[in-house]
């Protein structure tokens, strides 16, 4: 591998399965790809503790049928089940990650490294869905979803009525519904109006910092890519440590964390939901 090469094409995971002896009894891998400015990463989770007898792993370029990387699983582990690869130097091709299970058989994860600007521009942040056996994470999921066109006057969620001159007649029911939804959004899980507040992001591969800035207030919090169903999480001070670590009143904690949670969701993952806990904001 030539580390001087940079290719910002994204990775899609097309299939996860097991082969060989005990293939149905050894669990399956989980994988996820993310790309941030000047950094991208493939994360793979084992179904059980990797220190308990796992053998070698191999990444095979299936186009050329050559081994791209080979080493022991324990040499690659980050913790007990997580393995990560920085993939900026990987060239576009099709690959298979094989991992030897202690009971026999292989975990297999098949993926494609795409060309730069294929599917999405190379400068766009990409956070692929987590891939499981039977649930791939394909680049096509990043394309804008097409919505069917509804002709005026046809039944849809709301019917369009017109007067004798062809002008649309305001739909009072829809207006009531929209006003009610706006009110609910103000009450439930929406950001308070922190006037003049903003966030600053520092990305360092799989983690980094998000900083809340408001006048002379600066609250710097560590963020990291999650595992399993969790896409992202931000570490936060406990309520009892809030005033000491942030130099802001405890009464403002909920207000500030809601602003951070909603702004990050808007910037990083509009389809995510979040949960605010004592020590973190977690995104799913």
Residue pairs with C-beta under 8 A, 6 or more apart in sequence:
1 68
1 69
1 89
1 90
2 89
3 89
4 89
5 89
5 91
6 88
6 89
7 88
7 89
7 90
7 91
7 92
7 113
7 115
7 116
8 35
8 40
8 88
8 116
8 122
8 123
9 92
9 113
9 114
9 115
9 116
9 117
9 118
9 122
10 33
10 35
10 40
10 113
10 114
10 118
10 119
10 120
10 126
10 128
10 139
10 142
11 33
11 40
11 42
11 87
11 90
11 111
11 112
11 113
11 114
11 128
12 33
12 111
12 112
12 114
12 128
12 136
12 137
12 138
12 139
13 31
13 32
13 33
13 109
13 110
13 111
13 128
13 131
13 136
13 137
13 138
14 110
14 111
14 112
14 136
14 138
15 108
15 109
15 110
15 136
16 28
16 29
16 30
16 31
16 107
16 108
16 109
16 110
16 131
16 132
16 133
16 134
16 136
17 23
17 28
17 108
17 133
18 24
18 26
18 28
18 101
18 105
18 106
18 107
18 108
19 105
19 106
19 108
20 104
20 105
20 106
21 103
21 104
21 105
22 101
22 103
22 104
22 105
23 105
23 106
25 103
26 47
26 101
26 103
26 105
26 107
27 46
27 47
27 48
28 47
28 107
28 132
28 133
29 44
29 45
29 46
29 47
29 97
29 99
29 107
29 108
29 109
29 133
30 44
30 45
30 47
30 130
30 131
30 132
30 227
30 228
31 42
31 43
31 44
31 45
31 109
31 111
31 130
31 131
31 137
32 42
32 43
32 128
32 129
32 130
32 131
32 137
32 225
33 40
33 41
33 42
33 43
33 87
33 111
33 126
33 128
33 137
34 40
34 41
34 43
34 126
34 127
34 128
34 206
34 225
35 41
35 124
35 125
35 126
35 127
36 125
36 203
36 205
37 123
37 125
37 203
38 88
39 86
39 88
39 203
39 204
39 205
40 86
40 87
40 88
40 126
41 84
41 85
41 86
41 87
41 205
41 206
41 225
42 84
42 85
42 87
42 111
43 82
43 83
43 84
43 206
43 225
43 227
44 82
44 83
44 84
44 85
44 97
44 109
45 81
45 82
45 83
45 227
45 228
46 54
46 73
46 81
46 82
46 83
46 99
46 107
47 81
47 107
48 81
49 80
49 81
50 73
50 74
50 77
50 80
50 81
50 83
51 74
51 77
51 80
52 102
53 102
54 72
54 73
54 74
54 99
54 100
54 101
54 102
55 72
55 73
55 99
55 100
55 101
55 102
56 70
56 71
56 72
56 73
56 99
56 100
57 69
57 70
57 71
57 72
57 73
57 76
57 83
57 97
57 98
57 99
57 100
58 67
58 69
58 70
58 97
58 98
59 67
59 68
59 69
59 70
59 95
59 96
59 97
59 98
60 66
60 67
60 68
60 95
60 96
60 97
60 98
61 67
61 68
61 93
61 94
61 95
62 93
62 94
62 95
62 96
62 110
63 93
63 94
64 93
68 90
68 95
73 83
73 99
73 100
76 83
77 83
78 84
82 227
84 206
86 205
87 113
90 113
91 113
92 112
92 113
92 114
92 115
93 112
93 113
94 110
94 111
94 112
94 113
95 110
95 111
95 112
95 113
96 108
96 109
96 110
96 111
97 107
97 108
97 109
97 110
97 111
98 106
98 107
98 108
99 106
99 107
99 108
100 106
101 107
109 131
112 139
114 139
116 122
118 139
119 139
119 140
119 142
119 143
120 126
120 139
120 142
125 268
126 142
127 231
127 232
127 268
127 269
128 137
128 141
128 142
129 135
129 137
129 141
130 137
130 228
130 229
130 231
131 137
150 156
152 160
152 162
153 159
153 160
153 162
158 171
158 173
158 174
159 171
160 168
160 171
161 168
161 169
161 171
162 168
162 169
163 169
189 258
189 262
189 274
190 258
190 262
191 258
191 259
191 261
191 262
191 263
192 255
192 258
192 259
194 214
194 255
194 256
194 259
196 214
196 215
197 212
197 213
197 214
197 259
198 213
198 214
198 263
199 210
199 211
199 212
199 213
199 260
199 263
199 264
199 267
200 210
200 211
200 213
201 208
201 209
201 210
201 211
201 267
202 208
202 209
202 210
202 211
206 224
206 225
207 222
207 223
207 224
207 225
208 222
208 223
208 224
209 220
209 221
209 222
209 223
210 220
210 221
210 223
210 234
210 260
210 264
211 218
211 219
211 220
211 221
212 218
212 219
212 221
212 256
212 259
212 260
214 256
217 246
217 247
217 248
219 246
219 248
219 256
221 234
221 235
221 236
221 260
222 234
222 235
223 232
223 233
223 234
223 235
223 264
224 232
224 233
224 235
225 231
225 232
226 232
226 233
226 282
226 283
229 284
230 282
230 283
230 284
231 269
231 272
231 283
231 284
232 264
232 268
232 269
232 272
232 282
232 283
233 280
233 281
233 282
233 283
234 260
234 261
234 264
234 280
234 281
235 279
235 280
236 257
236 276
236 277
236 278
236 279
236 280
236 281
237 244
237 245
237 246
237 279
238 278
238 279
239 250
239 253
239 278
242 248
242 250
242 253
243 249
243 250
246 253
246 256
248 256
254 276
257 276
257 281
258 276
260 281
261 274
261 276
261 281
262 274
264 274
264 281
264 283
265 272
265 273
265 274
265 283
268 283
269 283
272 283
272 284
273 283
273 284
274 281
274 282
274 283
274 284
275 281
275 282
275 284
